[in-house]
Structure formats: C-alpha cells, structure tokens
Amino acid sequence: MKKTPLLNIALSRVVASLGHGDVLLIVDAGMPVPPGVELIDLAVTHGVPDFVSVLNTVLAEMQVESHVIADEMRDKQPPALSVIDQLNAAGDLGQQRLMSHEALKQLSRNARAVVRTGECQPYTNVALIAGVVF
C-alpha cells in the first residue's frame, strides 16, 4: 500500500503521468468539463470531498510550477481562497496567474485531467501547472 496520502487510483495515475507544463484542474462541483478531457469525479455530495482537502492531498504528490485562478475567485472570495493564498505565500504553488473564469474554462480544454470535488462555493477552481523536481 502507498505511504503517501493520495489513495484514489485514477488521480494517483494522472499525477504520476504529468510532465513539465501539463495542466491539472481541481474544481468545484459546478465547473463544466470539456469533452475529451479526463474527468476524475470525486464528488459524493455537497461539500464532500471539499476542495481544500483534495488540493492538499494532490500537493503532497505533485510538483507545481505555477497555478491559475479566475479573477472572479478574487472578487467573490470563497473560503478556499485564503488557503490558496497561504499555499502561494509558502511557495507551494509557484507563480500565480489570474484570468477570467471564461478563460479558465478555455484552459481546461488542454488539461490532462479535471478533478471534480464536492465543493459548492462558486469559483473554487484552480489550474495547477506541473513542474519538475530537478
């Protein structure tokens, strides 16, 4: 059995397969997933699993070079934003880029996968850009 916290087989496989510059989105329950992009649907019910728990678990295994959030997330201030800001300040998320929610949806078309959580706070979405460990 794995020693690291990420137990979901599909999510673990995707993280292990990421190359430099690949995009992995962690999203709320309402974010649309483009046709042809792998969906790892973890949502069970409202709030389960929550966005922050999924983000922290993914970060335990994924090297992140940068991340993207929507301007609307800054405007609406969902609770997860404070965690993203803390992780960003600690250097765990690399450089932050902002774009419109519509542009984030366009970015998702090129993602390796979209991880849907049970989060039900609007605009609680982040695109993680894979880095390298060397």
Summary of the structure (lengths in Angstrom):
residues: 134
radius of gyration: 13.5
end to end distance: 26.2
largest distance: 42.0
contacts: 406
relative contact order: 0.32
helix: 31%
strand: 24%
